[in-house]
Amino acid sequence: MAVKIRMKRVGTKNTPVFRIVVADGRSPRDGKFIEEIGTYHPLKQGDNFTLKLERAQYWISKGAQPSETVASFLKKLSKATPAPAAA
């Protein structure tokens, strides 16, 4: 089973809102998903997405492939979050 981390559209006409979900690659864009890990509001200015970084990293470690947009969100979030200091 090819698992993808991608966006599912849930907004109304002219006001798009997306949920970032983990889904089987064969399921439709707005269809069945395994887990919801974030949201994206493209019309909102500034900080327009939320993402559970720990869950995304877990799924990537299990072999999930992020879409290009989700990969860019992960990159932005990992830059903003400082790495824990080694003790």
mmCIF file of the C-alpha atoms, coordinates in Angstrom:
data_MODEL
# 
_entry.id   MODEL 
# 
loop_
_atom_site.group_PDB 
_atom_site.id 
_atom_site.type_symbol 
_atom_site.label_atom_id 
_atom_site.label_alt_id 
_atom_site.label_comp_id 
_atom_site.label_asym_id 
_atom_site.label_entity_id 
_atom_site.label_seq_id 
_atom_site.pdbx_PDB_ins_code 
_atom_site.Cartn_x 
_atom_site.Cartn_y 
_atom_site.Cartn_z 
_atom_site.occupancy 
_atom_site.B_iso_or_equiv 
_atom_site.pdbx_formal_charge 
_atom_site.auth_seq_id 
_atom_site.auth_comp_id 
_atom_site.auth_asym_id 
_atom_site.auth_atom_id 
_atom_site.pdbx_PDB_model_num 
ATOM 1  C CA . MET A 1 1  ? 0.000   0.000  0.000  1.00 0.00 ? 1  MET A CA 1 
ATOM 2  C CA . ALA A 1 2  ? 1.518   3.330  -1.104 1.00 0.00 ? 2  ALA A CA 1 
ATOM 3  C CA . VAL A 1 3  ? 0.765   5.850  1.629  1.00 0.00 ? 3  VAL A CA 1 
ATOM 4  C CA . LYS A 1 4  ? 0.791   9.571  0.783  1.00 0.00 ? 4  LYS A CA 1 
ATOM 5  C CA . ILE A 1 5  ? 0.667   12.716 2.884  1.00 0.00 ? 5  ILE A CA 1 
ATOM 6  C CA . ARG A 1 6  ? -1.469  15.104 0.868  1.00 0.00 ? 6  ARG A CA 1 
ATOM 7  C CA . MET A 1 7  ? -4.242  17.683 1.041  1.00 0.00 ? 7  MET A CA 1 
ATOM 8  C CA . LYS A 1 8  ? -7.994  17.065 1.059  1.00 0.00 ? 8  LYS A CA 1 
ATOM 9  C CA . ARG A 1 9  ? -10.254 19.972 0.048  1.00 0.00 ? 9  ARG A CA 1 
ATOM 10 C CA . VAL A 1 10 ? -13.094 20.723 2.440  1.00 0.00 ? 10 VAL A CA 1 
ATOM 11 C CA . GLY A 1 11 ? -13.870 24.426 1.806  1.00 0.00 ? 11 GLY A CA 1 
ATOM 12 C CA . THR A 1 12 ? -16.799 25.860 -0.085 1.00 0.00 ? 12 THR A CA 1 
ATOM 13 C CA . LYS A 1 13 ? -16.766 27.445 -3.528 1.00 0.00 ? 13 LYS A CA 1 
ATOM 14 C CA . ASN A 1 14 ? -14.361 30.429 -3.665 1.00 0.00 ? 14 ASN A CA 1 
ATOM 15 C CA . THR A 1 15 ? -13.151 29.818 -0.086 1.00 0.00 ? 15 THR A CA 1 
ATOM 16 C CA . PRO A 1 16 ? -10.786 26.840 -0.241 1.00 0.00 ? 16 PRO A CA 1 
ATOM 17 C CA . VAL A 1 17 ? -9.716  25.146 2.979  1.00 0.00 ? 17 VAL A CA 1 
ATOM 18 C CA . PHE A 1 18 ? -7.621  22.002 3.016  1.00 0.00 ? 18 PHE A CA 1 
ATOM 19 C CA . ARG A 1 19 ? -6.927  19.286 5.549  1.00 0.00 ? 19 ARG A CA 1 
ATOM 20 C CA . ILE A 1 20 ? -3.493  17.668 5.472  1.00 0.00 ? 20 ILE A CA 1 
ATOM 21 C CA . VAL A 1 21 ? -4.123  13.946 5.658  1.00 0.00 ? 21 VAL A CA 1 
ATOM 22 C CA . VAL A 1 22 ? -2.326  10.623 5.461  1.00 0.00 ? 22 VAL A CA 1 
ATOM 23 C CA . ALA A 1 23 ? -4.104  8.488  2.862  1.00 0.00 ? 23 ALA A CA 1 
ATOM 24 C CA . ASP A 1 24 ? -3.675  5.472  0.637  1.00 0.00 ? 24 ASP A CA 1 
ATOM 25 C CA . GLY A 1 25 ? -2.380  6.664  -2.725 1.00 0.00 ? 25 GLY A CA 1 
ATOM 26 C CA . ARG A 1 26 ? -5.216  4.895  -4.542 1.00 0.00 ? 26 ARG A CA 1 
ATOM 27 C CA . SER A 1 27 ? -8.029  6.674  -2.679 1.00 0.00 ? 27 SER A CA 1 
ATOM 28 C CA . PRO A 1 28 ? -9.624  9.796  -4.247 1.00 0.00 ? 28 PRO A CA 1 
ATOM 29 C CA . ARG A 1 29 ? -8.454  13.284 -3.222 1.00 0.00 ? 29 ARG A CA 1 
ATOM 30 C CA . ASP A 1 30 ? -11.496 13.951 -1.036 1.00 0.00 ? 30 ASP A CA 1 
ATOM 31 C CA . GLY A 1 31 ? -12.076 10.319 -0.103 1.00 0.00 ? 31 GLY A CA 1 
ATOM 32 C CA . LYS A 1 32 ? -11.088 7.988  2.687  1.00 0.00 ? 32 LYS A CA 1 
ATOM 33 C CA . PHE A 1 33 ? -7.985  8.797  4.737  1.00 0.00 ? 33 PHE A CA 1 
ATOM 34 C CA . ILE A 1 34 ? -5.999  7.198  7.563  1.00 0.00 ? 34 ILE A CA 1 
ATOM 35 C CA . GLU A 1 35 ? -5.244  10.204 9.779  1.00 0.00 ? 35 GLU A CA 1 
ATOM 36 C CA . GLU A 1 36 ? -5.652  13.990 9.720  1.00 0.00 ? 36 GLU A CA 1 
ATOM 37 C CA . ILE A 1 37 ? -2.432  15.760 10.712 1.00 0.00 ? 37 ILE A CA 1 
ATOM 38 C CA . GLY A 1 38 ? -3.026  19.411 9.842  1.00 0.00 ? 38 GLY A CA 1 
ATOM 39 C CA . THR A 1 39 ? -4.896  22.169 8.033  1.00 0.00 ? 39 THR A CA 1 
ATOM 40 C CA . TYR A 1 40 ? -4.149  24.787 5.355  1.00 0.00 ? 40 TYR A CA 1 
ATOM 41 C CA . HIS A 1 41 ? -6.038  28.055 4.726  1.00 0.00 ? 41 HIS A CA 1 
ATOM 42 C CA . PRO A 1 42 ? -4.627  29.495 1.464  1.00 0.00 ? 42 PRO A CA 1 
ATOM 43 C CA . LEU A 1 43 ? -6.575  32.783 1.624  1.00 0.00 ? 43 LEU A CA 1 
ATOM 44 C CA . LYS A 1 44 ? -5.370  33.625 5.131  1.00 0.00 ? 44 LYS A CA 1 
ATOM 45 C CA . GLN A 1 45 ? -2.339  35.932 5.337  1.00 0.00 ? 45 GLN A CA 1 
ATOM 46 C CA . GLY A 1 46 ? 0.746   35.062 7.393  1.00 0.00 ? 46 GLY A CA 1 
ATOM 47 C CA . ASP A 1 47 ? 0.675   31.800 9.352  1.00 0.00 ? 47 ASP A CA 1 
ATOM 48 C CA . ASN A 1 48 ? -1.879  29.898 7.263  1.00 0.00 ? 48 ASN A CA 1 
ATOM 49 C CA . PHE A 1 49 ? -1.147  26.250 8.045  1.00 0.00 ? 49 PHE A CA 1 
ATOM 50 C CA . THR A 1 50 ? -0.927  23.936 11.044 1.00 0.00 ? 50 THR A CA 1 
ATOM 51 C CA . LEU A 1 51 ? 0.816   20.589 11.043 1.00 0.00 ? 51 LEU A CA 1 
ATOM 52 C CA . LYS A 1 52 ? 1.556   17.945 13.662 1.00 0.00 ? 52 LYS A CA 1 
ATOM 53 C CA . LEU A 1 53 ? 5.269   17.582 12.910 1.00 0.00 ? 53 LEU A CA 1 
ATOM 54 C CA . GLU A 1 54 ? 5.739   14.502 15.121 1.00 0.00 ? 54 GLU A CA 1 
ATOM 55 C CA . ARG A 1 55 ? 2.972   12.586 13.333 1.00 0.00 ? 55 ARG A CA 1 
ATOM 56 C CA . ALA A 1 56 ? 4.262   13.639 9.906  1.00 0.00 ? 56 ALA A CA 1 
ATOM 57 C CA . GLN A 1 57 ? 7.757   12.433 10.790 1.00 0.00 ? 57 GLN A CA 1 
ATOM 58 C CA . TYR A 1 58 ? 6.298   9.169  12.100 1.00 0.00 ? 58 TYR A CA 1 
ATOM 59 C CA . TRP A 1 59 ? 4.472   8.504  8.825  1.00 0.00 ? 59 TRP A CA 1 
ATOM 60 C CA . ILE A 1 60 ? 7.502   9.452  6.744  1.00 0.00 ? 60 ILE A CA 1 
ATOM 61 C CA . SER A 1 61 ? 9.582   6.996  8.795  1.00 0.00 ? 61 SER A CA 1 
ATOM 62 C CA . LYS A 1 62 ? 7.013   4.322  7.892  1.00 0.00 ? 62 LYS A CA 1 
ATOM 63 C CA . GLY A 1 63 ? 7.443   5.106  4.174  1.00 0.00 ? 63 GLY A CA 1 
ATOM 64 C CA . ALA A 1 64 ? 4.762   7.715  3.455  1.00 0.00 ? 64 ALA A CA 1 
ATOM 65 C CA . GLN A 1 65 ? 5.530   10.120 0.593  1.00 0.00 ? 65 GLN A CA 1 
ATOM 66 C CA . PRO A 1 66 ? 4.545   13.802 1.085  1.00 0.00 ? 66 PRO A CA 1 
ATOM 67 C CA . SER A 1 67 ? 3.154   15.803 -1.831 1.00 0.00 ? 67 SER A CA 1 
ATOM 68 C CA . GLU A 1 68 ? 5.233   18.774 -3.039 1.00 0.00 ? 68 GLU A CA 1 
ATOM 69 C CA . THR A 1 69 ? 3.112   21.283 -1.109 1.00 0.00 ? 69 THR A CA 1 
ATOM 70 C CA . VAL A 1 70 ? 3.146   19.262 2.103  1.00 0.00 ? 70 VAL A CA 1 
ATOM 71 C CA . ALA A 1 71 ? 6.919   18.776 1.738  1.00 0.00 ? 71 ALA A CA 1 
ATOM 72 C CA . SER A 1 72 ? 7.322   22.578 1.566  1.00 0.00 ? 72 SER A CA 1 
ATOM 73 C CA . PHE A 1 73 ? 5.231   22.927 4.754  1.00 0.00 ? 73 PHE A CA 1 
ATOM 74 C CA . LEU A 1 74 ? 7.417   20.344 6.486  1.00 0.00 ? 74 LEU A CA 1 
ATOM 75 C CA . LYS A 1 75 ? 10.538  22.219 5.402  1.00 0.00 ? 75 LYS A CA 1 
ATOM 76 C CA . LYS A 1 76 ? 9.176   25.547 6.727  1.00 0.00 ? 76 LYS A CA 1 
ATOM 77 C CA . LEU A 1 77 ? 8.103   23.963 10.012 1.00 0.00 ? 77 LEU A CA 1 
ATOM 78 C CA . SER A 1 78 ? 11.391  22.141 10.578 1.00 0.00 ? 78 SER A CA 1 
ATOM 79 C CA . LYS A 1 79 ? 13.308  25.430 10.006 1.00 0.00 ? 79 LYS A CA 1 
ATOM 80 C CA . ALA A 1 80 ? 11.098  27.242 12.516 1.00 0.00 ? 80 ALA A CA 1 
ATOM 81 C CA . THR A 1 81 ? 11.404  24.507 15.164 1.00 0.00 ? 81 THR A CA 1 
ATOM 82 C CA . PRO A 1 82 ? 14.860  24.449 16.761 1.00 0.00 ? 82 PRO A CA 1 
ATOM 83 C CA . ALA A 1 83 ? 16.541  21.057 17.066 1.00 0.00 ? 83 ALA A CA 1 
ATOM 84 C CA . PRO A 1 84 ? 16.776  19.719 20.636 1.00 0.00 ? 84 PRO A CA 1 
ATOM 85 C CA . ALA A 1 85 ? 20.216  20.196 22.190 1.00 0.00 ? 85 ALA A CA 1 
ATOM 86 C CA . ALA A 1 86 ? 22.285  17.069 22.809 1.00 0.00 ? 86 ALA A CA 1 
ATOM 87 C CA . ALA A 1 87 ? 22.763  16.432 26.516 1.00 0.00 ? 87 ALA A CA 1 
# 
